[in-house]
Amino acid sequence: MKLTDGVLRSCRVAKVFRENSDKINCFDFSPNGETVISSSDDDSIVLYDCQEGKVVALSMSPVDDTFISGSLDKTIRLWDLRSPNCQGKPVCSFDPEGLIFAAGVNSEMVKLYDLRSFDKGPFATFKMQYDRTCEWTGLKFSNDGKLILISTNGSFIRLIDAFKGVVMHTFGGYANSKAVTLEASFTPDSQFIMIGSEDGKIHVWNGESGIKVAVLDGKHTGPITCLQFNPKFMTFASACSNMISKFTFLNW
């Protein structure tokens, strides 16, 4: 998959799914890129087939059937899809190898844990400058494992070095005046960073230079609260209220 500024600017809506009847809170692609799972305020979990566009079924492990969840009770839990019980408001994410996970605590610290010994505590802690105007709403590793993206409910997101905790770039210039939780995402090649906005547009930056390269309009009718790039195909999905729009690149 080769992404360029021009390819990103040429994307158009390919499919629209309207199965959820209330606000979609989060979704994620399966590792093979063929399905998307979503959770909604309508108390449903829906699995979408990306190829056929039919419904069939939060950070999931890229190597097995586990996933991690963060809760407003200030806990991070490890789950196994084969069990109904937990295995083991922070934000968290697995690294690409499924061995390390990052936890954002109190919107000012990133703690790294080894899944094989997470009960011993974090093996690294990165202290960030605290911003009283917003809270952290998400963490994501880049696919090469070198970067961590910190989302906020303010008007900026941060890109940090996953090994040293140094802030590489701070991205802003998108609309979020009502402190909406907007999801940010890497492209699979770790080259670009994307985030939605309250006016329904998607903003794209080059992760190395920090320069904004595109503003995409998917005709959303409200804030884009979820955004995920397909790990296998030249598509990404964005969600607004009860709608999921799937984008595709035309000149691939």
Contacts in CASP RR format, 6 or more apart in sequence:
PFRMAT RR
TARGET T0000
AUTHOR 0000-0000-0000
METHOD contacts of the structure
MODEL  1
MKLTDGVLRSCRVAKVFRENSDKINCFDFSPNGETVISSSDDDSIVLYDC
QEGKVVALSMSPVDDTFISGSLDKTIRLWDLRSPNCQGKPVCSFDPEGLI
FAAGVNSEMVKLYDLRSFDKGPFATFKMQYDRTCEWTGLKFSNDGKLILI
STNGSFIRLIDAFKGVVMHTFGGYANSKAVTLEASFTPDSQFIMIGSEDG
KIHVWNGESGIKVAVLDGKHTGPITCLQFNPKFMTFASACSNMISKFTFL
NW
1 188 0 8 1.000
1 189 0 8 1.000
1 234 0 8 1.000
2 189 0 8 1.000
3 187 0 8 1.000
3 189 0 8 1.000
3 191 0 8 1.000
3 192 0 8 1.000
5 206 0 8 1.000
5 213 0 8 1.000
5 214 0 8 1.000
6 213 0 8 1.000
6 214 0 8 1.000
6 251 0 8 1.000
7 234 0 8 1.000
7 249 0 8 1.000
7 251 0 8 1.000
7 252 0 8 1.000
8 187 0 8 1.000
8 192 0 8 1.000
8 204 0 8 1.000
8 213 0 8 1.000
8 214 0 8 1.000
8 216 0 8 1.000
8 249 0 8 1.000
9 213 0 8 1.000
9 214 0 8 1.000
9 216 0 8 1.000
10 249 0 8 1.000
10 250 0 8 1.000
10 251 0 8 1.000
11 216 0 8 1.000
11 236 0 8 1.000
11 247 0 8 1.000
11 248 0 8 1.000
11 249 0 8 1.000
11 250 0 8 1.000
12 247 0 8 1.000
12 248 0 8 1.000
12 250 0 8 1.000
13 218 0 8 1.000
13 219 0 8 1.000
13 245 0 8 1.000
13 246 0 8 1.000
13 247 0 8 1.000
14 235 0 8 1.000
14 246 0 8 1.000
14 247 0 8 1.000
14 248 0 8 1.000
15 50 0 8 1.000
15 53 0 8 1.000
15 245 0 8 1.000
15 246 0 8 1.000
16 243 0 8 1.000
16 244 0 8 1.000
16 245 0 8 1.000
16 246 0 8 1.000
17 48 0 8 1.000
17 53 0 8 1.000
17 55 0 8 1.000
17 243 0 8 1.000
17 244 0 8 1.000
17 246 0 8 1.000
18 242 0 8 1.000
18 243 0 8 1.000
18 244 0 8 1.000
19 46 0 8 1.000
19 48 0 8 1.000
19 55 0 8 1.000
20 38 0 8 1.000
20 40 0 8 1.000
20 42 0 8 1.000
20 44 0 8 1.000
20 46 0 8 1.000
20 242 0 8 1.000
20 244 0 8 1.000
21 40 0 8 1.000
21 42 0 8 1.000
21 44 0 8 1.000
21 242 0 8 1.000
22 40 0 8 1.000
22 41 0 8 1.000
22 42 0 8 1.000
22 242 0 8 1.000
23 40 0 8 1.000
23 41 0 8 1.000
23 225 0 8 1.000
23 241 0 8 1.000
23 242 0 8 1.000
24 38 0 8 1.000
24 39 0 8 1.000
24 40 0 8 1.000
24 41 0 8 1.000
24 225 0 8 1.000
24 226 0 8 1.000
24 239 0 8 1.000
24 241 0 8 1.000
24 242 0 8 1.000
24 244 0 8 1.000
25 39 0 8 1.000
25 40 0 8 1.000
25 41 0 8 1.000
25 225 0 8 1.000
25 226 0 8 1.000
26 38 0 8 1.000
26 39 0 8 1.000
26 58 0 8 1.000
26 183 0 8 1.000
26 226 0 8 1.000
27 36 0 8 1.000
27 37 0 8 1.000
27 38 0 8 1.000
27 39 0 8 1.000
27 226 0 8 1.000
27 228 0 8 1.000
27 237 0 8 1.000
27 239 0 8 1.000
27 244 0 8 1.000
28 36 0 8 1.000
28 37 0 8 1.000
28 58 0 8 1.000
28 59 0 8 1.000
28 60 0 8 1.000
28 228 0 8 1.000
29 35 0 8 1.000
29 36 0 8 1.000
29 50 0 8 1.000
29 228 0 8 1.000
29 229 0 8 1.000
29 230 0 8 1.000
29 231 0 8 1.000
29 237 0 8 1.000
30 36 0 8 1.000
30 37 0 8 1.000
30 60 0 8 1.000
31 60 0 8 1.000
31 62 0 8 1.000
31 231 0 8 1.000
32 231 0 8 1.000
32 232 0 8 1.000
33 50 0 8 1.000
33 230 0 8 1.000
33 231 0 8 1.000
33 232 0 8 1.000
33 233 0 8 1.000
34 49 0 8 1.000
34 50 0 8 1.000
34 51 0 8 1.000
34 232 0 8 1.000
35 47 0 8 1.000
35 48 0 8 1.000
35 49 0 8 1.000
35 50 0 8 1.000
35 56 0 8 1.000
35 57 0 8 1.000
36 47 0 8 1.000
36 48 0 8 1.000
36 50 0 8 1.000
36 228 0 8 1.000
36 237 0 8 1.000
36 244 0 8 1.000
37 45 0 8 1.000
37 46 0 8 1.000
37 47 0 8 1.000
37 48 0 8 1.000
37 57 0 8 1.000
38 45 0 8 1.000
38 46 0 8 1.000
38 48 0 8 1.000
38 226 0 8 1.000
38 239 0 8 1.000
38 244 0 8 1.000
39 45 0 8 1.000
39 58 0 8 1.000
40 46 0 8 1.000
40 242 0 8 1.000
45 57 0 8 1.000
46 55 0 8 1.000
46 57 0 8 1.000
47 55 0 8 1.000
47 56 0 8 1.000
47 57 0 8 1.000
48 54 0 8 1.000
48 55 0 8 1.000
48 56 0 8 1.000
48 57 0 8 1.000
48 244 0 8 1.000
49 55 0 8 1.000
49 56 0 8 1.000
50 230 0 8 1.000
50 233 0 8 1.000
50 235 0 8 1.000
50 237 0 8 1.000
50 246 0 8 1.000
58 67 0 8 1.000
58 69 0 8 1.000
59 67 0 8 1.000
59 68 0 8 1.000
59 92 0 8 1.000
59 93 0 8 1.000
59 94 0 8 1.000
59 140 0 8 1.000
60 66 0 8 1.000
60 67 0 8 1.000
60 94 0 8 1.000
61 67 0 8 1.000
61 68 0 8 1.000
61 94 0 8 1.000
61 98 0 8 1.000
62 94 0 8 1.000
62 96 0 8 1.000
62 97 0 8 1.000
62 98 0 8 1.000
63 97 0 8 1.000
63 98 0 8 1.000
64 98 0 8 1.000
65 80 0 8 1.000
65 81 0 8 1.000
65 82 0 8 1.000
66 78 0 8 1.000
66 79 0 8 1.000
66 80 0 8 1.000
66 81 0 8 1.000
66 87 0 8 1.000
67 78 0 8 1.000
67 79 0 8 1.000
67 81 0 8 1.000
67 94 0 8 1.000
68 76 0 8 1.000
68 77 0 8 1.000
68 78 0 8 1.000
68 79 0 8 1.000
68 92 0 8 1.000
68 93 0 8 1.000
68 94 0 8 1.000
68 101 0 8 1.000
69 76 0 8 1.000
69 77 0 8 1.000
69 79 0 8 1.000
69 92 0 8 1.000
70 76 0 8 1.000
70 77 0 8 1.000
70 89 0 8 1.000
70 90 0 8 1.000
70 91 0 8 1.000
70 92 0 8 1.000
71 77 0 8 1.000
71 89 0 8 1.000
71 90 0 8 1.000
72 89 0 8 1.000
74 89 0 8 1.000
74 90 0 8 1.000
75 90 0 8 1.000
76 90 0 8 1.000
76 92 0 8 1.000
76 101 0 8 1.000
76 103 0 8 1.000
77 86 0 8 1.000
77 87 0 8 1.000
77 88 0 8 1.000
78 86 0 8 1.000
78 87 0 8 1.000
78 88 0 8 1.000
78 115 0 8 1.000
78 118 0 8 1.000
79 86 0 8 1.000
79 87 0 8 1.000
80 87 0 8 1.000
89 135 0 8 1.000
90 103 0 8 1.000
90 104 0 8 1.000
90 105 0 8 1.000
91 103 0 8 1.000
91 104 0 8 1.000
91 136 0 8 1.000
91 137 0 8 1.000
91 138 0 8 1.000
91 139 0 8 1.000
91 151 0 8 1.000
92 101 0 8 1.000
92 102 0 8 1.000
92 103 0 8 1.000
92 104 0 8 1.000
92 139 0 8 1.000
93 101 0 8 1.000
93 102 0 8 1.000
93 138 0 8 1.000
93 139 0 8 1.000
93 140 0 8 1.000
93 141 0 8 1.000
93 148 0 8 1.000
94 100 0 8 1.000
94 101 0 8 1.000
94 141 0 8 1.000
95 101 0 8 1.000
95 102 0 8 1.000
95 141 0 8 1.000
95 145 0 8 1.000
95 162 0 8 1.000
96 141 0 8 1.000
96 142 0 8 1.000
96 143 0 8 1.000
96 144 0 8 1.000
96 145 0 8 1.000
98 115 0 8 1.000
99 114 0 8 1.000
99 115 0 8 1.000
99 116 0 8 1.000
100 112 0 8 1.000
100 113 0 8 1.000
100 114 0 8 1.000
100 115 0 8 1.000
101 112 0 8 1.000
101 113 0 8 1.000
101 115 0 8 1.000
101 118 0 8 1.000
102 110 0 8 1.000
102 111 0 8 1.000
102 112 0 8 1.000
102 113 0 8 1.000
102 139 0 8 1.000
102 141 0 8 1.000
102 148 0 8 1.000
102 162 0 8 1.000
103 110 0 8 1.000
103 111 0 8 1.000
103 112 0 8 1.000
103 113 0 8 1.000
103 122 0 8 1.000
103 139 0 8 1.000
104 110 0 8 1.000
104 111 0 8 1.000
104 136 0 8 1.000
104 138 0 8 1.000
104 139 0 8 1.000
104 150 0 8 1.000
105 111 0 8 1.000
106 130 0 8 1.000
107 130 0 8 1.000
107 131 0 8 1.000
107 134 0 8 1.000
107 135 0 8 1.000
107 136 0 8 1.000
107 152 0 8 1.000
108 127 0 8 1.000
108 128 0 8 1.000
108 129 0 8 1.000
108 130 0 8 1.000
109 125 0 8 1.000
109 126 0 8 1.000
109 127 0 8 1.000
109 128 0 8 1.000
110 125 0 8 1.000
110 126 0 8 1.000
110 128 0 8 1.000
110 139 0 8 1.000
110 148 0 8 1.000
110 150 0 8 1.000
110 160 0 8 1.000
110 165 0 8 1.000
111 121 0 8 1.000
111 122 0 8 1.000
111 124 0 8 1.000
111 125 0 8 1.000
111 126 0 8 1.000
112 122 0 8 1.000
112 123 0 8 1.000
112 124 0 8 1.000
112 125 0 8 1.000
112 126 0 8 1.000
113 121 0 8 1.000
113 122 0 8 1.000
113 123 0 8 1.000
114 123 0 8 1.000
126 160 0 8 1.000
126 164 0 8 1.000
126 165 0 8 1.000
128 150 0 8 1.000
128 158 0 8 1.000
128 160 0 8 1.000
128 167 0 8 1.000
131 152 0 8 1.000
133 154 0 8 1.000
134 152 0 8 1.000
134 153 0 8 1.000
134 154 0 8 1.000
134 155 0 8 1.000
134 156 0 8 1.000
134 179 0 8 1.000
135 152 0 8 1.000
135 153 0 8 1.000
136 150 0 8 1.000
136 151 0 8 1.000
136 152 0 8 1.000
137 151 0 8 1.000
137 152 0 8 1.000
137 153 0 8 1.000
137 181 0 8 1.000
137 182 0 8 1.000
137 183 0 8 1.000
138 150 0 8 1.000
138 151 0 8 1.000
138 183 0 8 1.000
138 184 0 8 1.000
139 148 0 8 1.000
139 149 0 8 1.000
139 150 0 8 1.000
139 151 0 8 1.000
140 148 0 8 1.000
140 149 0 8 1.000
140 151 0 8 1.000
140 184 0 8 1.000
140 185 0 8 1.000
140 186 0 8 1.000
141 147 0 8 1.000
141 148 0 8 1.000
141 149 0 8 1.000
141 162 0 8 1.000
142 148 0 8 1.000
142 149 0 8 1.000
142 162 0 8 1.000
142 186 0 8 1.000
142 190 0 8 1.000
143 186 0 8 1.000
143 188 0 8 1.000
143 189 0 8 1.000
143 190 0 8 1.000
143 231 0 8 1.000
144 190 0 8 1.000
145 162 0 8 1.000
145 190 0 8 1.000
146 161 0 8 1.000
146 162 0 8 1.000
146 163 0 8 1.000
146 190 0 8 1.000
147 159 0 8 1.000
147 160 0 8 1.000
147 161 0 8 1.000
147 162 0 8 1.000
147 168 0 8 1.000
147 186 0 8 1.000
147 190 0 8 1.000
148 159 0 8 1.000
148 160 0 8 1.000
148 161 0 8 1.000
148 162 0 8 1.000
148 165 0 8 1.000
149 157 0 8 1.000
149 158 0 8 1.000
149 159 0 8 1.000
149 184 0 8 1.000
149 185 0 8 1.000
149 186 0 8 1.000
149 193 0 8 1.000
150 157 0 8 1.000
150 158 0 8 1.000
150 159 0 8 1.000
150 160 0 8 1.000
151 157 0 8 1.000
151 181 0 8 1.000
151 182 0 8 1.000
151 183 0 8 1.000
151 184 0 8 1.000
151 195 0 8 1.000
152 158 0 8 1.000
153 176 0 8 1.000
153 179 0 8 1.000
153 180 0 8 1.000
153 181 0 8 1.000
153 182 0 8 1.000
154 176 0 8 1.000
154 179 0 8 1.000
155 172 0 8 1.000
155 173 0 8 1.000
155 174 0 8 1.000
155 175 0 8 1.000
155 176 0 8 1.000
155 177 0 8 1.000
156 170 0 8 1.000
156 171 0 8 1.000
156 172 0 8 1.000
156 173 0 8 1.000
157 170 0 8 1.000
157 171 0 8 1.000
157 172 0 8 1.000
157 184 0 8 1.000
157 193 0 8 1.000
157 195 0 8 1.000
158 167 0 8 1.000
158 169 0 8 1.000
158 170 0 8 1.000
158 171 0 8 1.000
159 167 0 8 1.000
159 168 0 8 1.000
159 169 0 8 1.000
159 170 0 8 1.000
159 171 0 8 1.000
159 193 0 8 1.000
159 207 0 8 1.000
160 166 0 8 1.000
160 167 0 8 1.000
160 168 0 8 1.000
161 168 0 8 1.000
168 207 0 8 1.000
169 205 0 8 1.000
169 207 0 8 1.000
169 210 0 8 1.000
171 193 0 8 1.000
171 195 0 8 1.000
171 203 0 8 1.000
171 205 0 8 1.000
171 210 0 8 1.000
171 212 0 8 1.000
172 203 0 8 1.000
173 203 0 8 1.000
173 212 0 8 1.000
174 182 0 8 1.000
174 195 0 8 1.000
174 196 0 8 1.000
174 197 0 8 1.000
174 201 0 8 1.000
174 203 0 8 1.000
175 197 0 8 1.000
175 198 0 8 1.000
175 199 0 8 1.000
175 201 0 8 1.000
176 182 0 8 1.000
176 197 0 8 1.000
176 198 0 8 1.000
176 223 0 8 1.000
177 198 0 8 1.000
178 198 0 8 1.000
178 223 0 8 1.000
180 198 0 8 1.000
180 223 0 8 1.000
180 225 0 8 1.000
181 225 0 8 1.000
182 195 0 8 1.000
182 196 0 8 1.000
182 197 0 8 1.000
182 198 0 8 1.000
182 223 0 8 1.000
182 224 0 8 1.000
182 225 0 8 1.000
182 227 0 8 1.000
183 195 0 8 1.000
183 196 0 8 1.000
183 224 0 8 1.000
183 225 0 8 1.000
183 226 0 8 1.000
183 227 0 8 1.000
183 228 0 8 1.000
184 193 0 8 1.000
184 194 0 8 1.000
184 195 0 8 1.000
184 196 0 8 1.000
184 227 0 8 1.000
185 193 0 8 1.000
185 194 0 8 1.000
185 195 0 8 1.000
185 227 0 8 1.000
185 228 0 8 1.000
185 229 0 8 1.000
185 236 0 8 1.000
186 192 0 8 1.000
186 193 0 8 1.000
186 194 0 8 1.000
186 229 0 8 1.000
187 193 0 8 1.000
187 194 0 8 1.000
187 229 0 8 1.000
187 236 0 8 1.000
188 229 0 8 1.000
188 230 0 8 1.000
188 231 0 8 1.000
188 232 0 8 1.000
191 206 0 8 1.000
191 207 0 8 1.000
191 208 0 8 1.000
192 204 0 8 1.000
192 205 0 8 1.000
192 206 0 8 1.000
192 207 0 8 1.000
192 213 0 8 1.000
193 204 0 8 1.000
193 205 0 8 1.000
193 207 0 8 1.000
194 202 0 8 1.000
194 203 0 8 1.000
194 204 0 8 1.000
194 205 0 8 1.000
194 227 0 8 1.000
194 229 0 8 1.000
194 236 0 8 1.000
195 202 0 8 1.000
195 203 0 8 1.000
195 227 0 8 1.000
196 202 0 8 1.000
196 203 0 8 1.000
196 223 0 8 1.000
196 224 0 8 1.000
196 227 0 8 1.000
196 238 0 8 1.000
197 203 0 8 1.000
197 223 0 8 1.000
197 224 0 8 1.000
198 222 0 8 1.000
198 223 0 8 1.000
199 222 0 8 1.000
199 223 0 8 1.000
200 217 0 8 1.000
200 218 0 8 1.000
200 220 0 8 1.000
200 221 0 8 1.000
200 222 0 8 1.000
200 223 0 8 1.000
200 224 0 8 1.000
200 240 0 8 1.000
201 215 0 8 1.000
201 216 0 8 1.000
201 217 0 8 1.000
201 218 0 8 1.000
201 220 0 8 1.000
201 224 0 8 1.000
202 215 0 8 1.000
202 216 0 8 1.000
202 217 0 8 1.000
202 218 0 8 1.000
202 224 0 8 1.000
202 227 0 8 1.000
202 238 0 8 1.000
203 212 0 8 1.000
203 214 0 8 1.000
203 215 0 8 1.000
203 216 0 8 1.000
204 212 0 8 1.000
204 213 0 8 1.000
204 214 0 8 1.000
204 215 0 8 1.000
204 216 0 8 1.000
205 211 0 8 1.000
205 212 0 8 1.000
205 213 0 8 1.000
206 213 0 8 1.000
216 247 0 8 1.000
218 238 0 8 1.000
218 245 0 8 1.000
218 247 0 8 1.000
219 245 0 8 1.000
220 238 0 8 1.000
220 240 0 8 1.000
220 243 0 8 1.000
220 245 0 8 1.000
221 240 0 8 1.000
221 241 0 8 1.000
221 243 0 8 1.000
222 240 0 8 1.000
222 241 0 8 1.000
223 240 0 8 1.000
224 238 0 8 1.000
224 239 0 8 1.000
224 240 0 8 1.000
225 239 0 8 1.000
225 240 0 8 1.000
226 237 0 8 1.000
226 238 0 8 1.000
226 239 0 8 1.000
226 244 0 8 1.000
227 236 0 8 1.000
227 237 0 8 1.000
227 238 0 8 1.000
227 239 0 8 1.000
228 236 0 8 1.000
228 237 0 8 1.000
229 235 0 8 1.000
229 236 0 8 1.000
230 236 0 8 1.000
230 237 0 8 1.000
234 248 0 8 1.000
234 249 0 8 1.000
234 252 0 8 1.000
235 246 0 8 1.000
235 247 0 8 1.000
235 248 0 8 1.000
235 249 0 8 1.000
236 246 0 8 1.000
236 247 0 8 1.000
237 244 0 8 1.000
237 245 0 8 1.000
237 246 0 8 1.000
237 247 0 8 1.000
238 244 0 8 1.000
238 245 0 8 1.000
238 247 0 8 1.000
239 245 0 8 1.000
END
